[in-house]
Amino acid sequence: MTKFFLTSLVLGTLSVAAAADANAWTRWATATGPRGTSHVTAMGSCANGSCTRSVTRTGPAGNTYTRTGTVSR
């Protein structure tokens, strides 16, 4: 349940914040749960019909992973 809450909180924050500027953006969030604190940083930009994004997450145990993606029309 806590994992669902933290994920929803982070995704909701990033979704609302990303709508403010579609060309280039950076967002971050921190959530604290019973196992510790997690951090999320997301960056993205759009140019010439292509949009890219990169999301880095660090869990309470210090494990970090990054996901990147590109969409073109």
PDB file of N, H, CA, C and O in Angstrom:
ATOM      1  N   MET A   1       0.817  -1.185   0.000  1.00  0.00           N
ATOM      2  CA  MET A   1       0.000   0.000   0.000  1.00  0.00           C
ATOM      3  C   MET A   1       0.867   1.258   0.000  1.00  0.00           C
ATOM      4  O   MET A   1       0.569   2.225  -0.700  1.00  0.00           O
ATOM      5  N   THR A   2       1.942   1.236   0.790  1.00  0.00           N
ATOM      6  H   THR A   2       2.185   0.450   1.359  1.00  0.00           H
ATOM      7  CA  THR A   2       2.830   2.393   0.851  1.00  0.00           C
ATOM      8  C   THR A   2       3.515   2.619  -0.488  1.00  0.00           C
ATOM      9  O   THR A   2       3.669   3.759  -0.926  1.00  0.00           O
ATOM     10  N   LYS A   3       3.926   1.536  -1.138  1.00  0.00           N
ATOM     11  H   LYS A   3       3.801   0.610  -0.782  1.00  0.00           H
ATOM     12  CA  LYS A   3       4.583   1.662  -2.442  1.00  0.00           C
ATOM     13  C   LYS A   3       3.634   2.281  -3.460  1.00  0.00           C
ATOM     14  O   LYS A   3       4.042   3.123  -4.260  1.00  0.00           O
ATOM     15  N   PHE A   4       2.378   1.868  -3.431  1.00  0.00           N
ATOM     16  H   PHE A   4       2.047   1.184  -2.781  1.00  0.00           H
ATOM     17  CA  PHE A   4       1.369   2.444  -4.327  1.00  0.00           C
ATOM     18  C   PHE A   4       1.193   3.932  -4.049  1.00  0.00           C
ATOM     19  O   PHE A   4       1.122   4.735  -4.980  1.00  0.00           O
ATOM     20  N   PHE A   5       1.122   4.300  -2.779  1.00  0.00           N
ATOM     21  H   PHE A   5       1.179   3.648  -2.023  1.00  0.00           H
ATOM     22  CA  PHE A   5       0.957   5.704  -2.404  1.00  0.00           C
ATOM     23  C   PHE A   5       2.133   6.544  -2.872  1.00  0.00           C
ATOM     24  O   PHE A   5       1.936   7.620  -3.436  1.00  0.00           O
ATOM     25  N   LEU A   6       3.357   6.066  -2.645  1.00  0.00           N
ATOM     26  H   LEU A   6       3.517   5.192  -2.187  1.00  0.00           H
ATOM     27  CA  LEU A   6       4.545   6.814  -3.055  1.00  0.00           C
ATOM     28  C   LEU A   6       4.609   6.962  -4.567  1.00  0.00           C
ATOM     29  O   LEU A   6       4.935   8.037  -5.071  1.00  0.00           O
ATOM     30  N   THR A   7       4.303   5.898  -5.291  1.00  0.00           N
ATOM     31  H   THR A   7       4.038   5.025  -4.881  1.00  0.00           H
ATOM     32  CA  THR A   7       4.314   5.949  -6.752  1.00  0.00           C
ATOM     33  C   THR A   7       3.261   6.914  -7.262  1.00  0.00           C
ATOM     34  O   THR A   7       3.531   7.699  -8.171  1.00  0.00           O
ATOM     35  N   SER A   8       2.077   6.869  -6.698  1.00  0.00           N
ATOM     36  H   SER A   8       1.857   6.231  -5.959  1.00  0.00           H
ATOM     37  CA  SER A   8       1.010   7.781  -7.110  1.00  0.00           C
ATOM     38  C   SER A   8       1.375   9.226  -6.833  1.00  0.00           C
ATOM     39  O   SER A   8       1.118  10.103  -7.659  1.00  0.00           O
ATOM     40  N   LEU A   9       1.966   9.478  -5.691  1.00  0.00           N
ATOM     41  H   LEU A   9       2.174   8.766  -5.021  1.00  0.00           H
ATOM     42  CA  LEU A   9       2.371  10.827  -5.321  1.00  0.00           C
ATOM     43  C   LEU A   9       3.405  11.375  -6.302  1.00  0.00           C
ATOM     44  O   LEU A   9       3.280  12.505  -6.775  1.00  0.00           O
ATOM     45  N   VAL A  10       4.412  10.582  -6.604  1.00  0.00           N
ATOM     46  H   VAL A  10       4.514   9.664  -6.221  1.00  0.00           H
ATOM     47  CA  VAL A  10       5.474  11.020  -7.511  1.00  0.00           C
ATOM     48  C   VAL A  10       4.936  11.221  -8.916  1.00  0.00           C
ATOM     49  O   VAL A  10       5.203  12.251  -9.535  1.00  0.00           O
ATOM     50  N   LEU A  11       4.185  10.261  -9.430  1.00  0.00           N
ATOM     51  H   LEU A  11       3.968   9.424  -8.927  1.00  0.00           H
ATOM     52  CA  LEU A  11       3.650  10.384 -10.786  1.00  0.00           C
ATOM     53  C   LEU A  11       2.684  11.556 -10.908  1.00  0.00           C
ATOM     54  O   LEU A  11       2.695  12.263 -11.915  1.00  0.00           O
ATOM     55  N   GLY A  12       1.862  11.765  -9.913  1.00  0.00           N
ATOM     56  H   GLY A  12       1.852  11.191  -9.094  1.00  0.00           H
ATOM     57  CA  GLY A  12       0.939  12.898  -9.935  1.00  0.00           C
ATOM     58  C   GLY A  12       1.676  14.222  -9.939  1.00  0.00           C
ATOM     59  O   GLY A  12       1.308  15.142 -10.668  1.00  0.00           O
ATOM     60  N   THR A  13       2.711  14.318  -9.130  1.00  0.00           N
ATOM     61  H   THR A  13       3.010  13.570  -8.537  1.00  0.00           H
ATOM     62  CA  THR A  13       3.508  15.547  -9.085  1.00  0.00           C
ATOM     63  C   THR A  13       4.186  15.806 -10.411  1.00  0.00           C
ATOM     64  O   THR A  13       4.171  16.934 -10.903  1.00  0.00           O
ATOM     65  N   LEU A  14       4.780  14.786 -10.997  1.00  0.00           N
ATOM     66  H   LEU A  14       4.793  13.869 -10.597  1.00  0.00           H
ATOM     67  CA  LEU A  14       5.473  14.947 -12.270  1.00  0.00           C
ATOM     68  C   LEU A  14       4.500  15.251 -13.402  1.00  0.00           C
ATOM     69  O   LEU A  14       4.820  16.052 -14.280  1.00  0.00           O
ATOM     70  N   SER A  15       3.326  14.636 -13.405  1.00  0.00           N
ATOM     71  H   SER A  15       3.066  13.985 -12.692  1.00  0.00           H
ATOM     72  CA  SER A  15       2.345  14.867 -14.462  1.00  0.00           C
ATOM     73  C   SER A  15       1.848  16.300 -14.460  1.00  0.00           C
ATOM     74  O   SER A  15       1.769  16.932 -15.514  1.00  0.00           O
ATOM     75  N   VAL A  16       1.516  16.814 -13.300  1.00  0.00           N
ATOM     76  H   VAL A  16       1.581  16.301 -12.444  1.00  0.00           H
ATOM     77  CA  VAL A  16       1.016  18.188 -13.203  1.00  0.00           C
ATOM     78  C   VAL A  16       2.124  19.173 -13.540  1.00  0.00           C
ATOM     79  O   VAL A  16       1.888  20.147 -14.255  1.00  0.00           O
ATOM     80  N   ALA A  17       3.310  18.938 -13.046  1.00  0.00           N
ATOM     81  H   ALA A  17       3.502  18.147 -12.465  1.00  0.00           H
ATOM     82  CA  ALA A  17       4.417  19.859 -13.280  1.00  0.00           C
ATOM     83  C   ALA A  17       4.858  19.846 -14.736  1.00  0.00           C
ATOM     84  O   ALA A  17       5.233  20.892 -15.265  1.00  0.00           O
ATOM     85  N   ALA A  18       4.826  18.705 -15.393  1.00  0.00           N
ATOM     86  H   ALA A  18       4.521  17.855 -14.962  1.00  0.00           H
ATOM     87  CA  ALA A  18       5.281  18.601 -16.779  1.00  0.00           C
ATOM     88  C   ALA A  18       4.361  19.339 -17.738  1.00  0.00           C
ATOM     89  O   ALA A  18       4.805  19.772 -18.801  1.00  0.00           O
ATOM     90  N   ALA A  19       3.096  19.490 -17.388  1.00  0.00           N
ATOM     91  H   ALA A  19       2.735  19.137 -16.524  1.00  0.00           H
ATOM     92  CA  ALA A  19       2.147  20.173 -18.265  1.00  0.00           C
ATOM     93  C   ALA A  19       2.436  21.668 -18.372  1.00  0.00           C
ATOM     94  O   ALA A  19       1.965  22.315 -19.308  1.00  0.00           O
ATOM     95  N   ALA A  20       3.191  22.224 -17.447  1.00  0.00           N
ATOM     96  H   ALA A  20       3.574  21.698 -16.687  1.00  0.00           H
ATOM     97  CA  ALA A  20       3.460  23.657 -17.439  1.00  0.00           C
ATOM     98  C   ALA A  20       4.333  24.099 -18.607  1.00  0.00           C
ATOM     99  O   ALA A  20       4.103  25.178 -19.153  1.00  0.00           O
ATOM    100  N   ASP A  21       5.318  23.317 -19.011  1.00  0.00           N
ATOM    101  H   ASP A  21       5.505  22.440 -18.567  1.00  0.00           H
ATOM    102  CA  ASP A  21       6.219  23.691 -20.092  1.00  0.00           C
ATOM    103  C   ASP A  21       6.603  22.441 -20.858  1.00  0.00           C
ATOM    104  O   ASP A  21       7.341  21.600 -20.343  1.00  0.00           O
ATOM    105  N   ALA A  22       6.110  22.307 -22.092  1.00  0.00           N
ATOM    106  H   ALA A  22       5.511  22.990 -22.510  1.00  0.00           H
ATOM    107  CA  ALA A  22       6.319  21.079 -22.853  1.00  0.00           C
ATOM    108  C   ALA A  22       7.654  21.056 -23.590  1.00  0.00           C
ATOM    109  O   ALA A  22       8.087  19.983 -24.009  1.00  0.00           O
ATOM    110  N   ASN A  23       8.323  22.196 -23.766  1.00  0.00           N
ATOM    111  H   ASN A  23       7.971  23.068 -23.425  1.00  0.00           H
ATOM    112  CA  ASN A  23       9.558  22.220 -24.548  1.00  0.00           C
ATOM    113  C   ASN A  23      10.761  21.709 -23.773  1.00  0.00           C
ATOM    114  O   ASN A  23      11.541  20.923 -24.311  1.00  0.00           O
ATOM    115  N   ALA A  24      10.933  22.124 -22.543  1.00  0.00           N
ATOM    116  H   ALA A  24      10.299  22.762 -22.106  1.00  0.00           H
ATOM    117  CA  ALA A  24      12.036  21.641 -21.708  1.00  0.00           C
ATOM    118  C   ALA A  24      11.599  21.729 -20.252  1.00  0.00           C
ATOM    119  O   ALA A  24      11.009  22.723 -19.829  1.00  0.00           O
ATOM    120  N   TRP A  25      11.890  20.691 -19.498  1.00  0.00           N
ATOM    121  H   TRP A  25      12.369  19.883 -19.841  1.00  0.00           H
ATOM    122  CA  TRP A  25      11.459  20.686 -18.111  1.00  0.00           C
ATOM    123  C   TRP A  25      12.357  19.811 -17.256  1.00  0.00           C
ATOM    124  O   TRP A  25      13.001  18.883 -17.746  1.00  0.00           O
ATOM    125  N   THR A  26      12.385  20.121 -15.984  1.00  0.00           N
ATOM    126  H   THR A  26      11.862  20.874 -15.586  1.00  0.00           H
ATOM    127  CA  THR A  26      13.067  19.335 -14.966  1.00  0.00           C
ATOM    128  C   THR A  26      12.170  19.308 -13.750  1.00  0.00           C
ATOM    129  O   THR A  26      11.663  20.347 -13.327  1.00  0.00           O
ATOM    130  N   ARG A  27      11.972  18.149 -13.192  1.00  0.00           N
ATOM    131  H   ARG A  27      12.384  17.305 -13.536  1.00  0.00           H
ATOM    132  CA  ARG A  27      11.125  18.002 -12.013  1.00  0.00           C
ATOM    133  C   ARG A  27      11.799  17.048 -11.026  1.00  0.00           C
ATOM    134  O   ARG A  27      12.586  16.187 -11.417  1.00  0.00           O
ATOM    135  N   TRP A  28      11.484  17.212  -9.769  1.00  0.00           N
ATOM    136  H   TRP A  28      10.844  17.912  -9.452  1.00  0.00           H
ATOM    137  CA  TRP A  28      12.011  16.313  -8.759  1.00  0.00           C
ATOM    138  C   TRP A  28      10.984  16.155  -7.658  1.00  0.00           C
ATOM    139  O   TRP A  28      10.122  17.011  -7.460  1.00  0.00           O
ATOM    140  N   ALA A  29      11.090  15.044  -6.946  1.00  0.00           N
ATOM    141  H   ALA A  29      11.790  14.348  -7.107  1.00  0.00           H
ATOM    142  CA  ALA A  29      10.173  14.769  -5.840  1.00  0.00           C
ATOM    143  C   ALA A  29      10.881  13.897  -4.818  1.00  0.00           C
ATOM    144  O   ALA A  29      11.787  13.133  -5.151  1.00  0.00           O
ATOM    145  N   THR A  30      10.460  14.023  -3.584  1.00  0.00           N
ATOM    146  H   THR A  30       9.724  14.643  -3.314  1.00  0.00           H
ATOM    147  CA  THR A  30      10.974  13.211  -2.493  1.00  0.00           C
ATOM    148  C   THR A  30       9.779  12.677  -1.726  1.00  0.00           C
ATOM    149  O   THR A  30       8.828  13.409  -1.450  1.00  0.00           O
ATOM    150  N   ALA A  31       9.830  11.415  -1.387  1.00  0.00           N
ATOM    151  H   ALA A  31      10.602  10.820  -1.612  1.00  0.00           H
ATOM    152  CA  ALA A  31       8.755  10.797  -0.612  1.00  0.00           C
ATOM    153  C   ALA A  31       9.366   9.985   0.519  1.00  0.00           C
ATOM    154  O   ALA A  31      10.358   9.283   0.323  1.00  0.00           O
ATOM    155  N   THR A  32       8.773  10.082   1.700  1.00  0.00           N
ATOM    156  H   THR A  32       7.967  10.653   1.859  1.00  0.00           H
ATOM    157  CA  THR A  32       9.256   9.340   2.852  1.00  0.00           C
ATOM    158  C   THR A  32       8.195   8.340   3.287  1.00  0.00           C
ATOM    159  O   THR A  32       7.027   8.682   3.471  1.00  0.00           O
ATOM    160  N   GLY A  33       8.629   7.109   3.446  1.00  0.00           N
ATOM    161  H   GLY A  33       9.578   6.831   3.297  1.00  0.00           H
ATOM    162  CA  GLY A  33       7.741   6.042   3.881  1.00  0.00           C
ATOM    163  C   GLY A  33       8.362   5.294   5.037  1.00  0.00           C
ATOM    164  O   GLY A  33       9.378   5.729   5.580  1.00  0.00           O
ATOM    165  N   PRO A  34       7.774   4.181   5.424  1.00  0.00           N
ATOM    166  CA  PRO A  34       8.273   3.430   6.574  1.00  0.00           C
ATOM    167  C   PRO A  34       9.665   2.831   6.355  1.00  0.00           C
ATOM    168  O   PRO A  34      10.353   2.518   7.327  1.00  0.00           O
ATOM    169  N   ARG A  35      10.090   2.668   5.116  1.00  0.00           N
ATOM    170  H   ARG A  35       9.531   2.922   4.326  1.00  0.00           H
ATOM    171  CA  ARG A  35      11.411   2.101   4.840  1.00  0.00           C
ATOM    172  C   ARG A  35      12.480   3.155   4.587  1.00  0.00           C
ATOM    173  O   ARG A  35      13.657   2.822   4.448  1.00  0.00           O
ATOM    174  N   GLY A  36      12.083   4.424   4.526  1.00  0.00           N
ATOM    175  H   GLY A  36      11.127   4.694   4.640  1.00  0.00           H
ATOM    176  CA  GLY A  36      13.059   5.478   4.301  1.00  0.00           C
ATOM    177  C   GLY A  36      12.571   6.462   3.257  1.00  0.00           C
ATOM    178  O   GLY A  36      11.376   6.541   2.973  1.00  0.00           O
ATOM    179  N   THR A  37      13.512   7.221   2.679  1.00  0.00           N
ATOM    180  H   THR A  37      14.483   7.158   2.910  1.00  0.00           H
ATOM    181  CA  THR A  37      13.195   8.277   1.739  1.00  0.00           C
ATOM    182  C   THR A  37      13.622   7.889   0.330  1.00  0.00           C
ATOM    183  O   THR A  37      14.707   7.344   0.129  1.00  0.00           O
ATOM    184  N   SER A  38      12.765   8.172  -0.638  1.00  0.00           N
ATOM    185  H   SER A  38      11.883   8.615  -0.475  1.00  0.00           H
ATOM    186  CA  SER A  38      13.046   7.924  -2.047  1.00  0.00           C
ATOM    187  C   SER A  38      13.072   9.265  -2.776  1.00  0.00           C
ATOM    188  O   SER A  38      12.361  10.200  -2.411  1.00  0.00           O
ATOM    189  N   HIS A  39      13.905   9.339  -3.814  1.00  0.00           N
ATOM    190  H   HIS A  39      14.483   8.579  -4.111  1.00  0.00           H
ATOM    191  CA  HIS A  39      14.030  10.565  -4.604  1.00  0.00           C
ATOM    192  C   HIS A  39      13.813  10.241  -6.076  1.00  0.00           C
ATOM    193  O   HIS A  39      14.227   9.186  -6.556  1.00  0.00           O
ATOM    194  N   VAL A  40      13.162  11.156  -6.786  1.00  0.00           N
ATOM    195  H   VAL A  40      12.825  12.013  -6.396  1.00  0.00           H
ATOM    196  CA  VAL A  40      12.946  11.020  -8.223  1.00  0.00           C
ATOM    197  C   VAL A  40      13.311  12.343  -8.887  1.00  0.00           C
ATOM    198  O   VAL A  40      12.893  13.408  -8.432  1.00  0.00           O
ATOM    199  N   THR A  41      14.090  12.274  -9.962  1.00  0.00           N
ATOM    200  H   THR A  41      14.429  11.409 -10.332  1.00  0.00           H
ATOM    201  CA  THR A  41      14.408  13.446 -10.775  1.00  0.00           C
ATOM    202  C   THR A  41      14.073  13.101 -12.216  1.00  0.00           C
ATOM    203  O   THR A  41      14.473  12.049 -12.715  1.00  0.00           O
ATOM    204  N   ALA A  42      13.341  13.983 -12.886  1.00  0.00           N
ATOM    205  H   ALA A  42      13.016  14.838 -12.480  1.00  0.00           H
ATOM    206  CA  ALA A  42      12.954  13.744 -14.276  1.00  0.00           C
ATOM    207  C   ALA A  42      13.284  14.981 -15.105  1.00  0.00           C
ATOM    208  O   ALA A  42      13.088  16.113 -14.663  1.00  0.00           O
ATOM    209  N   MET A  43      13.789  14.744 -16.319  1.00  0.00           N
ATOM    210  H   MET A  43      13.948  13.824 -16.678  1.00  0.00           H
ATOM    211  CA  MET A  43      14.102  15.822 -17.249  1.00  0.00           C
ATOM    212  C   MET A  43      13.591  15.444 -18.617  1.00  0.00           C
ATOM    213  O   MET A  43      13.563  14.265 -18.971  1.00  0.00           O
ATOM    214  N   GLY A  44      13.183  16.437 -19.394  1.00  0.00           N
ATOM    215  H   GLY A  44      13.205  17.395 -19.107  1.00  0.00           H
ATOM    216  CA  GLY A  44      12.729  16.160 -20.743  1.00  0.00           C
ATOM    217  C   GLY A  44      12.756  17.403 -21.602  1.00  0.00           C
ATOM    218  O   GLY A  44      12.850  18.527 -21.107  1.00  0.00           O
ATOM    219  N   SER A  45      12.672  17.176 -22.899  1.00  0.00           N
ATOM    220  H   SER A  45      12.595  16.263 -23.301  1.00  0.00           H
ATOM    221  CA  SER A  45      12.629  18.296 -23.842  1.00  0.00           C
ATOM    222  C   SER A  45      12.047  17.813 -25.162  1.00  0.00           C
ATOM    223  O   SER A  45      12.050  16.622 -25.473  1.00  0.00           O
ATOM    224  N   CYS A  46      11.548  18.779 -25.928  1.00  0.00           N
ATOM    225  H   CYS A  46      11.546  19.747 -25.675  1.00  0.00           H
ATOM    226  CA  CYS A  46      11.010  18.499 -27.248  1.00  0.00           C
ATOM    227  C   CYS A  46      11.612  19.468 -28.248  1.00  0.00           C
ATOM    228  O   CYS A  46      11.757  20.656 -27.958  1.00  0.00           O
ATOM    229  N   ALA A  47      11.967  18.963 -29.434  1.00  0.00           N
ATOM    230  H   ALA A  47      11.849  17.998 -29.670  1.00  0.00           H
ATOM    231  CA  ALA A  47      12.487  19.804 -30.505  1.00  0.00           C
ATOM    232  C   ALA A  47      12.388  19.045 -31.821  1.00  0.00           C
ATOM    233  O   ALA A  47      12.643  17.842 -31.875  1.00  0.00           O
ATOM    234  N   ASN A  48      12.018  19.749 -32.869  1.00  0.00           N
ATOM    235  H   ASN A  48      11.810  20.727 -32.824  1.00  0.00           H
ATOM    236  CA  ASN A  48      11.995  19.185 -34.223  1.00  0.00           C
ATOM    237  C   ASN A  48      11.184  17.899 -34.333  1.00  0.00           C
ATOM    238  O   ASN A  48      11.597  16.964 -35.018  1.00  0.00           O
ATOM    239  N   GLY A  49      10.044  17.845 -33.671  1.00  0.00           N
ATOM    240  H   GLY A  49       9.708  18.605 -33.114  1.00  0.00           H
ATOM    241  CA  GLY A  49       9.167  16.686 -33.768  1.00  0.00           C
ATOM    242  C   GLY A  49       9.596  15.484 -32.950  1.00  0.00           C
ATOM    243  O   GLY A  49       9.056  14.394 -33.142  1.00  0.00           O
ATOM    244  N   SER A  50      10.550  15.646 -32.043  1.00  0.00           N
ATOM    245  H   SER A  50      10.989  16.531 -31.887  1.00  0.00           H
ATOM    246  CA  SER A  50      11.025  14.553 -31.217  1.00  0.00           C
ATOM    247  C   SER A  50      11.075  15.000 -29.754  1.00  0.00           C
ATOM    248  O   SER A  50      11.533  16.102 -29.452  1.00  0.00           O
ATOM    249  N   CYS A  51      10.610  14.152 -28.863  1.00  0.00           N
ATOM    250  H   CYS A  51      10.238  13.257 -29.108  1.00  0.00           H
ATOM    251  CA  CYS A  51      10.641  14.452 -27.427  1.00  0.00           C
ATOM    252  C   CYS A  51      11.437  13.363 -26.705  1.00  0.00           C
ATOM    253  O   CYS A  51      11.289  12.176 -26.995  1.00  0.00           O
ATOM    254  N   THR A  52      12.271  13.778 -25.775  1.00  0.00           N
ATOM    255  H   THR A  52      12.392  14.742 -25.539  1.00  0.00           H
ATOM    256  CA  THR A  52      13.054  12.838 -24.982  1.00  0.00           C
ATOM    257  C   THR A  52      12.805  13.093 -23.504  1.00  0.00           C
ATOM    258  O   THR A  52      12.408  14.189 -23.108  1.00  0.00           O
ATOM    259  N   ARG A  53      13.043  12.065 -22.695  1.00  0.00           N
ATOM    260  H   ARG A  53      13.365  11.175 -23.017  1.00  0.00           H
ATOM    261  CA  ARG A  53      12.932  12.213 -21.253  1.00  0.00           C
ATOM    262  C   ARG A  53      13.870  11.238 -20.565  1.00  0.00           C
ATOM    263  O   ARG A  53      14.226  10.194 -21.112  1.00  0.00           O
ATOM    264  N   SER A  54      14.257  11.601 -19.364  1.00  0.00           N
ATOM    265  H   SER A  54      13.968  12.449 -18.920  1.00  0.00           H
ATOM    266  CA  SER A  54      15.118  10.765 -18.546  1.00  0.00           C
ATOM    267  C   SER A  54      14.638  10.864 -17.108  1.00  0.00           C
ATOM    268  O   SER A  54      14.430  11.961 -16.591  1.00  0.00           O
ATOM    269  N   VAL A  55      14.464   9.723 -16.465  1.00  0.00           N
ATOM    270  H   VAL A  55      14.633   8.832 -16.885  1.00  0.00           H
ATOM    271  CA  VAL A  55      13.991   9.681 -15.078  1.00  0.00           C
ATOM    272  C   VAL A  55      14.980   8.866 -14.256  1.00  0.00           C
ATOM    273  O   VAL A  55      15.306   7.735 -14.614  1.00  0.00           O
ATOM    274  N   THR A  56      15.453   9.436 -13.162  1.00  0.00           N
ATOM    275  H   THR A  56      15.188  10.356 -12.872  1.00  0.00           H
ATOM    276  CA  THR A  56      16.374   8.743 -12.259  1.00  0.00           C
ATOM    277  C   THR A  56      15.698   8.606 -10.910  1.00  0.00           C
ATOM    278  O   THR A  56      15.200   9.586 -10.356  1.00  0.00           O
ATOM    279  N   ARG A  57      15.679   7.403 -10.383  1.00  0.00           N
ATOM    280  H   ARG A  57      16.084   6.606 -10.833  1.00  0.00           H
ATOM    281  CA  ARG A  57      15.051   7.115  -9.095  1.00  0.00           C
ATOM    282  C   ARG A  57      16.080   6.517  -8.152  1.00  0.00           C
ATOM    283  O   ARG A  57      16.876   5.660  -8.537  1.00  0.00           O
ATOM    284  N   THR A  58      16.051   6.981  -6.919  1.00  0.00           N
ATOM    285  H   THR A  58      15.405   7.677  -6.607  1.00  0.00           H
ATOM    286  CA  THR A  58      16.915   6.435  -5.881  1.00  0.00           C
ATOM    287  C   THR A  58      16.034   5.997  -4.728  1.00  0.00           C
ATOM    288  O   THR A  58      15.290   6.802  -4.168  1.00  0.00           O
ATOM    289  N   GLY A  59      16.116   4.725  -4.372  1.00  0.00           N
ATOM    290  H   GLY A  59      16.721   4.071  -4.827  1.00  0.00           H
ATOM    291  CA  GLY A  59      15.296   4.176  -3.303  1.00  0.00           C
ATOM    292  C   GLY A  59      15.926   4.376  -1.944  1.00  0.00           C
ATOM    293  O   GLY A  59      17.048   4.872  -1.844  1.00  0.00           O
ATOM    294  N   PRO A  60      15.217   3.998  -0.900  1.00  0.00           N
ATOM    295  CA  PRO A  60      15.705   4.192   0.461  1.00  0.00           C
ATOM    296  C   PRO A  60      16.984   3.405   0.760  1.00  0.00           C
ATOM    297  O   PRO A  60      17.747   3.788   1.647  1.00  0.00           O
ATOM    298  N   ALA A  61      17.224   2.327   0.042  1.00  0.00           N
ATOM    299  H   ALA A  61      16.604   2.015  -0.678  1.00  0.00           H
ATOM    300  CA  ALA A  61      18.439   1.533   0.263  1.00  0.00           C
ATOM    301  C   ALA A  61      19.620   2.067  -0.542  1.00  0.00           C
ATOM    302  O   ALA A  61      20.720   1.522  -0.458  1.00  0.00           O
ATOM    303  N   GLY A  62      19.404   3.129  -1.321  1.00  0.00           N
ATOM    304  H   GLY A  62      18.510   3.572  -1.389  1.00  0.00           H
ATOM    305  CA  GLY A  62      20.486   3.703  -2.116  1.00  0.00           C
ATOM    306  C   GLY A  62      20.570   3.151  -3.525  1.00  0.00           C
ATOM    307  O   GLY A  62      21.434   3.564  -4.298  1.00  0.00           O
ATOM    308  N   ASN A  63      19.689   2.225  -3.872  1.00  0.00           N
ATOM    309  H   ASN A  63      18.987   1.889  -3.244  1.00  0.00           H
ATOM    310  CA  ASN A  63      19.688   1.683  -5.231  1.00  0.00           C
ATOM    311  C   ASN A  63      19.169   2.750  -6.196  1.00  0.00           C
ATOM    312  O   ASN A  63      18.142   3.378  -5.939  1.00  0.00           O
ATOM    313  N   THR A  64      19.881   2.952  -7.301  1.00  0.00           N
ATOM    314  H   THR A  64      20.716   2.441  -7.510  1.00  0.00           H
ATOM    315  CA  THR A  64      19.509   3.975  -8.279  1.00  0.00           C
ATOM    316  C   THR A  64      19.356   3.332  -9.646  1.00  0.00           C
ATOM    317  O   THR A  64      20.140   2.462 -10.026  1.00  0.00           O
ATOM    318  N   TYR A  65      18.333   3.767 -10.387  1.00  0.00           N
ATOM    319  H   TYR A  65      17.696   4.474 -10.079  1.00  0.00           H
ATOM    320  CA  TYR A  65      18.222   3.356 -11.779  1.00  0.00           C
ATOM    321  C   TYR A  65      17.670   4.506 -12.595  1.00  0.00           C
ATOM    322  O   TYR A  65      16.945   5.367 -12.096  1.00  0.00           O
ATOM    323  N   THR A  66      18.040   4.492 -13.874  1.00  0.00           N
ATOM    324  H   THR A  66      18.630   3.793 -14.279  1.00  0.00           H
ATOM    325  CA  THR A  66      17.647   5.545 -14.796  1.00  0.00           C
ATOM    326  C   THR A  66      16.944   4.927 -15.989  1.00  0.00           C
ATOM    327  O   THR A  66      17.369   3.895 -16.510  1.00  0.00           O
ATOM    328  N   ARG A  67      15.863   5.568 -16.419  1.00  0.00           N
ATOM    329  H   ARG A  67      15.518   6.406 -15.996  1.00  0.00           H
ATOM    330  CA  ARG A  67      15.149   5.156 -17.620  1.00  0.00           C
ATOM    331  C   ARG A  67      15.112   6.344 -18.557  1.00  0.00           C
ATOM    332  O   ARG A  67      14.878   7.476 -18.133  1.00  0.00           O
ATOM    333  N   THR A  68      15.344   6.084 -19.825  1.00  0.00           N
ATOM    334  H   THR A  68      15.535   5.165 -20.170  1.00  0.00           H
ATOM    335  CA  THR A  68      15.279   7.145 -20.822  1.00  0.00           C
ATOM    336  C   THR A  68      14.354   6.708 -21.951  1.00  0.00           C
ATOM    337  O   THR A  68      14.126   5.516 -22.155  1.00  0.00           O
ATOM    338  N   GLY A  69      13.832   7.672 -22.670  1.00  0.00           N
ATOM    339  H   GLY A  69      14.017   8.641 -22.504  1.00  0.00           H
ATOM    340  CA  GLY A  69      12.957   7.349 -23.787  1.00  0.00           C
ATOM    341  C   GLY A  69      12.874   8.503 -24.765  1.00  0.00           C
ATOM    342  O   GLY A  69      13.077   9.661 -24.400  1.00  0.00           O
ATOM    343  N   THR A  70      12.569   8.171 -26.023  1.00  0.00           N
ATOM    344  H   THR A  70      12.404   7.230 -26.319  1.00  0.00           H
ATOM    345  CA  THR A  70      12.406   9.155 -27.075  1.00  0.00           C
ATOM    346  C   THR A  70      11.180   8.800 -27.886  1.00  0.00           C
ATOM    347  O   THR A  70      10.927   7.629 -28.169  1.00  0.00           O
ATOM    348  N   VAL A  71      10.419   9.818 -28.259  1.00  0.00           N
ATOM    349  H   VAL A  71      10.625  10.769 -28.029  1.00  0.00           H
ATOM    350  CA  VAL A  71       9.242   9.634 -29.104  1.00  0.00           C
ATOM    351  C   VAL A  71       9.373  10.609 -30.257  1.00  0.00           C
ATOM    352  O   VAL A  71       9.666  11.788 -30.055  1.00  0.00           O
ATOM    353  N   SER A  72       9.152  10.111 -31.481  1.00  0.00           N
ATOM    354  H   SER A  72       8.913   9.154 -31.645  1.00  0.00           H
ATOM    355  CA  SER A  72       9.201  10.968 -32.658  1.00  0.00           C
ATOM    356  C   SER A  72       7.907  10.829 -33.435  1.00  0.00           C
ATOM    357  O   SER A  72       7.252   9.788 -33.391  1.00  0.00           O
ATOM    358  N   ARG A  73       7.548  11.871 -34.136  1.00  0.00           N
ATOM    359  H   ARG A  73       8.080  12.717 -34.171  1.00  0.00           H
ATOM    360  CA  ARG A  73       6.337  11.758 -34.949  1.00  0.00           C
ATOM    361  C   ARG A  73       6.683  11.517 -36.387  1.00  0.00           C
ATOM    362  O   ARG A  73       5.789  11.394 -37.225  1.00  0.00           O
TER     363      ARG A  73
END
